[in-house]
């Protein structure tokens, strides 16, 4: 009598599980972007910049004024945020205006929400907010 028993490797079997289909939409980040996002959020200056950009588009000169940091340092942090996909720049004459990039993942979106919610607990961000409010009243450098 012949042995009709077949052995199957794991890749040969169709495994049925009661799971929702995995989404392949653009809201699901590639695995390598999550560490980049967290790294971008790990620097105090970058957090301050992101917090200010929650208000809307801002030129580098105004960021320098509010943050009270040297322009090269602010530009370096903006470059890192741009490389992480968190901000986008728009040139207008000699000025570059930055704004938050549209979130490309749920993690990206939730980190921005967390920053917004936690900002009241971080005194430095409150000082920046006050300076930005004063700048709104006094006029912007690139207006």
C-alpha positions as CSV (number, residue, x, y, z in Angstrom):
1,X,0.0,0.0,0.0
2,X,1.4,3.4,-1.0
3,X,1.6,6.2,1.5
4,X,-0.5,9.0,0.2
5,X,0.4,11.4,3.0
6,X,1.8,14.7,1.8
7,X,4.0,16.9,3.7
8,X,3.6,20.6,3.2
9,X,6.0,23.4,4.0
10,X,4.6,26.5,5.6
11,X,4.8,28.4,2.3
12,X,2.6,25.7,0.6
13,X,-0.3,26.1,3.0
14,X,-3.0,28.6,2.7
15,X,-3.6,29.8,6.3
16,X,-6.9,31.3,6.9
17,X,-7.0,33.7,9.8
18,X,-9.8,35.9,11.1
19,X,-7.9,39.1,10.6
20,X,-8.8,42.3,8.9
21,X,-6.9,42.7,5.6
22,X,-3.7,44.6,5.9
23,X,-4.0,48.1,4.5
24,X,-1.5,49.1,1.8
25,X,-2.7,52.7,1.7
26,X,-0.3,55.6,2.0
27,X,-1.3,56.1,5.6
28,X,0.7,53.0,6.6
29,X,4.4,54.1,6.9
30,X,7.3,52.0,5.7
31,X,9.0,50.5,8.8
32,X,12.1,52.6,8.4
33,X,10.2,55.9,8.7
34,X,9.0,55.4,12.2
35,X,12.4,55.7,13.8
36,X,13.1,58.7,11.6
37,X,10.0,60.4,13.0
38,X,10.8,59.7,16.6
39,X,14.4,60.9,16.0
40,X,13.1,64.1,14.5
41,X,10.9,64.6,17.6
42,X,13.7,63.9,20.0
43,X,15.4,67.3,19.7
44,X,14.2,70.3,21.8
45,X,14.8,72.8,19.0
46,X,13.0,70.7,16.4
47,X,10.0,70.3,18.8
48,X,9.9,74.1,19.2
49,X,10.0,74.5,15.4
50,X,7.2,71.9,14.9
51,X,5.1,73.5,17.6
52,X,5.4,76.9,15.9
53,X,4.5,75.4,12.5
54,X,1.3,74.0,14.0
55,X,0.2,77.7,13.8
56,X,0.7,77.7,10.0
57,X,3.3,78.6,7.5
58,X,6.2,80.6,8.9
59,X,9.4,82.1,7.3
60,X,12.8,81.3,8.6
61,X,13.4,84.9,9.8
62,X,10.3,84.7,12.0
63,X,11.4,81.3,13.4
64,X,14.8,82.8,14.3
65,X,13.1,85.8,15.9
66,X,10.7,83.7,18.0
67,X,13.2,80.9,18.9
68,X,16.0,83.4,19.6
69,X,18.5,81.1,18.0
70,X,21.1,81.7,15.3
71,X,19.8,81.4,11.8
72,X,22.2,78.6,10.8
73,X,21.1,76.5,13.8
74,X,17.4,77.0,12.9
75,X,18.1,76.2,9.2
76,X,20.0,73.0,10.2
77,X,17.0,71.8,12.2
78,X,14.6,72.7,9.4
79,X,16.7,70.6,7.1
80,X,16.5,67.6,9.4
81,X,12.8,68.0,9.7
82,X,12.5,68.3,5.9
83,X,14.6,65.1,5.5
84,X,12.3,63.3,7.9
85,X,9.2,64.4,5.9
86,X,7.8,66.5,8.6
87,X,8.0,70.0,7.0
88,X,8.0,71.4,3.5
89,X,9.6,74.6,2.3
90,X,8.4,77.2,-0.2
91,X,10.7,79.8,-1.7
92,X,9.4,83.4,-2.1
93,X,12.2,85.8,-3.2
94,X,14.9,85.7,-0.6
95,X,12.7,84.0,2.0
96,X,11.9,80.4,2.6
97,X,8.5,79.7,4.2
98,X,8.0,76.5,6.0
99,X,4.9,74.6,6.9
100,X,4.0,71.1,8.3
101,X,4.0,68.4,5.7
102,X,0.8,66.5,5.3
103,X,1.0,63.4,7.5
104,X,1.8,60.3,5.5
105,X,1.1,57.9,8.3
106,X,-1.0,57.5,11.4
107,X,2.1,57.6,13.5
108,X,3.1,61.0,11.9
109,X,-0.4,62.4,12.5
110,X,-0.5,61.1,16.1
111,X,2.9,62.6,17.0
112,X,1.8,66.0,15.8
113,X,-1.4,65.7,17.8
114,X,0.6,64.7,20.8
115,X,2.9,67.7,20.5
116,X,-0.2,70.0,20.2
117,X,-1.8,68.4,23.3
118,X,1.4,68.3,25.4
119,X,2.6,71.9,24.5
120,X,0.7,73.4,27.5
121,X,2.9,71.3,29.8
122,X,6.2,72.5,28.3
123,X,7.0,76.1,29.5
124,X,9.5,76.7,26.7
125,X,6.8,76.1,24.1
126,X,4.5,78.5,25.9
127,X,7.2,81.2,25.8
128,X,7.6,80.6,22.1
129,X,3.8,80.9,21.7
130,X,3.8,84.3,23.5
131,X,6.6,85.5,21.3
132,X,4.8,84.3,18.1
133,X,1.6,86.1,19.3
134,X,3.6,89.4,19.7
135,X,5.1,88.9,16.3
136,X,1.6,88.5,14.8
137,X,0.7,91.9,16.3
138,X,4.0,93.7,15.5
139,X,4.5,92.4,12.0
140,X,6.6,89.6,10.4
141,X,10.1,90.1,9.0
142,X,9.1,88.9,5.5
143,X,5.8,90.6,5.1
